């Protein structure tokens, strides 16, 4: 038994070491730097000053609330679209639905930077051509307008993430016993009744997983934001991750950027725990 315990430790300790080295130690160092005025070359302890200034920084507050708004909108849309895709591809088992499953998932395989450039071409060249051909002003200057620029990022992110979330819903839909659905059909249940009273309750764990994943990814959005709008026009579409990056590596205010990162981490952690508690209560 003692040898077996040592054997387990031989597998566990290297993983624990690298987790501590790559995640825990840098995180603790980051917390320390959030209380300094570090610029990458020198640093001195200044206490809570970074946090006090952050809550008075209009640019930080704008980026923060834009990220909250983006996360709220994208989480709802991604899960609705992902669930719709899942219902489509599980409705029949034929070549068409199998092909659609591949098509829906493919955008998730494309990197964020490349996705940003693809949609930048669509919103500029393609939309401009549509506007000129059909005289539709709605399609003009999508990325040069703060409101449409925001929705451009939402469209990109929904297009990228919906296929991934679809697979989670598909796995749970396929786990529902077919004889239960067949019995409901024999009893005269309609498609909407089968969905709301049989399928939807079984998807509660899938909702928990999908909401957490989409929320975490929406708060961390950076590459797509960089490639599509680069935070413009006039930083009106600058998400919190881009704000932190620009503060740390463009303005060389590492301590200030670390403080912003700590606030973001706390907000995501609190929201995740609340969401997890509510989801477990609903499942129960």
Order of alpha helices (4+ residues) and beta strands (2+ residues): alpha-alpha-alpha-alpha-alpha-alpha-alpha-alpha-alpha-alpha-alpha-alpha-alpha-alpha
